[in-house]
Amino acid sequence: MPSPAPVVGPGEIAALATSVLWAGTALLFSAAARRIGPDRVNRIRLFMACCLLGAVVVLTGAASRMPAAQVLCFFASGVVGLALGDAAYFRSLEILGARRGSLLMSVAPVFTALLMVPLLAEGLSAVGIAGMALTIGGVAWVQAERAGDREIAGSAARGVMFGVL
């Protein structure tokens, strides 16, 4: 009896679309950052995000249902994450290029896990450590594949520093 054909559901389609869009935005933002500068790219993106978010808040009436403290935390999170964090990320893309910048972003969970030990007094399991080693090994492997690439525009250490921020 032949096995049934695999079914592609909305979850698989959403995952694939997310991967394609994530890769595409890194390429586009890298090119834009090199063309007009990362600060201008970030300002344009923030303006567009604020307009869209503002429209959603107004149309749904979400702000009227949120306590003031929650709105303040939401605003502060946006400033830190979108304004400061993404500004550093775009600077990293400008220096390292899309491929290396995206690879650096793939190790963000490793940095998060390492920071949780001293900051939150949480431990790392053997599986967690193995996962981090696998992630770092994969990133190193991809970097080694194209070691002769001359994509970096400036100091690699500076690009990594901005990417880690």
N, C-alpha and C positions, 0 to 999 in steps of 0.2 A: 504494500500500500504506500503510495507516494505521500511524503510529508506535505502538510499544507504550506502554501506560500506565506512567507513572513508578512505580517501586517505592519504597515507604517502608520502609526497613530499621530495624533497632534503633539504628543510629548516629544517624539523623535524629530518631527518637523521643526518644532520650536527649538530644540537643542541644536540642530543643524543650522537653522537660521541665525541663532545667537552666535555660533562659532564663526559663521561667515561674516556677520556684521561686526563682530569684535575685531576680527583680523582686518576687515576693510577700514574700520575707523582708525586703527593704529597706522595703517598706510597713509590714509588721508590726512590725519593730524600731523604725522611726521613730515609729509610734503608741505603742508600748510605752515608748519612751524619753521621750516627752513626757508620758505618763501617770504612770509610776512612777519615772522617772529613769534615765539611761543606766547608772549604776553598778549599780543593782539589776538591771537587765536583763542586764548582763554577768555578774554573780554567779550569777544563776539559770541562764543559758546555760552558764557554765563548770561549774557543779555537774552539770548534765545531761550535758554532754560528758564530764566525768571519770567519771561513773557508766557511761556507755555504753562509753567507751574501756577502763575498768577491766574491764568484763564481757568485752569482746573479748579483752583481754590474758590474762585468767584462762582463758577457754574455749579459746583457741588455744594457750596456753602460750608465747606470743611472747617474754615477758620472759626466760624461761629460756634462750632461744636467742640473746639479744643480749648483746654484751659490755657491761660496766658503763659504759665511756666512751660508748658509743652510747646507752645509756639516759639518761645524764646530758645528752648533747646534745639528745636528743629532749625531755626535760623542760624544758631551758632554752629550746628553740625554742617550746614550748607557752606558757611564761611570757611570753616576749617577744611572740609573735604573738597568742596568744589573750587573755592578760590585758591587756597594755599596748596592743597595736595595736588590738584590737577595742574596748577602752574608749574610745580616741580616736575610732574610727569611730562608735561609738554616740553620743558627744558631738556629733560632726559631724552625724549624722542628726537629733539633737534640735534643733540650731540651724538647719541648712539645709533639713531636710525630706528625704523619700525621693528625690524627683526629682533635686535638686541633689547630694545625697550620693552617689547612684548615678552621676551624671555625673562627679563628682570621682573616684570609684573607677575609672572607665573610662580615666582618664589616668595611672593608676598605672604602666603599662608605660613611659610616656614618662619619668616620674621615674626609674624603674629604669635605663633606657637612658642618661639624662643622668648618673646617678651612676656608671655603670660606666666612664665616661671618666676621671675623676680617681682613683677608688678602685681600679680594676682595670687601668688603663692600656690600655684597649681603645678601638678607634676606632669611629666610626659610618660606615656606608656611605651613599651617596646614597639608596639605597632605604629605609634605616632613617630617615634624616632626612625623606624624603618621607612615610613612614608616620606619623611623629610629627606632621608638619604637617597631614596629613589627619585624624588623631585630634583634634588641638587645634581644627582648623577645624570638625569635626563637633560637638564639644562647644560651641564658641562659637555655632554655628548653632542648636543646640537651646536654648541659653540665650536667644538673641535672639528665638526664637519666642514665648517666654512672659515677656518682660521685665517686664510689669506685675504679675506674680505676687507676692503678699505672703505667701509661705510661710515666709520666714525669721523665726526666733524668737530675736532677739539679734543679735550682731555677725557679719556675713557673713565678715569677715576672720578672726575667731576660729573660725568653723565650718570655713573652708577650712584654717586651720592644723591643727585637729584631724584633718581629713580627710587631709591630707598626711602626718601622722605615721603 
